[in-house]
Amino acid sequence: MRRGLWPVVGLVVGGVVGFAWGWFGAGGYEALDSAAGTSFLCALGGLLIGGIVYGVSRR
């Protein structure tokens, strides 16, 4: 895989995992709000991890 795609992959995977975690973890109470917020935060974390992997793979 091209090294430049790692941050994008991290962003997408983080967003999807965060949405699922927020949706199923909310227990039915405002699940969409929880999923949106958790998805955003996990996408940022995935972007950060993807950026770190990209930086390490450049060495």
N, C-alpha and C positions, 0 to 999 in steps of 0.2 A: 504494500500500500504506500502511496506517496506520503511523505512526511508532512506535507502541508495540510493534509486532510484530518490529522489527529484532533485539532481543536474543534473542527466542525462535527466530527464523530462524537466527541465528548459532549458537545452542546446538544446534539440530537438525542443521544442515549440518556443523558442526564434529564432532559425534558420529559422524555417518555417514562422513565422510571419514576421521576418525581410526580408526574400526573397520576400514575397507577398507585403510588404510595399515598398520595393525598385523597384520591377517590375512594380506595378501599379502606384506608385507615380512618376515615371520618365517621364511619358507622352510620351513614345516611344523613347526618346533620350537616347541612350546608356543604355537601360533598363537592360541588362545583367550585365554590370559593376556596375551599381547602386545596383542591387539586390544582387550581390556577396558581396559587401562591407557592405551593410546594414545587410545582413544575418549574416555575421561574427560578427559585433558589437552587434547585438541583441542576438546572441548565447552566447557571453561573458556575457552580462547582465543577460540572463536567467540562465546561470551557476552560477553567483554570487547570484541571488535570490534563486535558488535551494539550494545553500550551506548555505544561511542564514536560510531557512526553515528547513533544516536538522539540523543545530546547535540549533535552537530554539526547535525543536521537541525532541531533546535528553535530555532536562531538565526535 
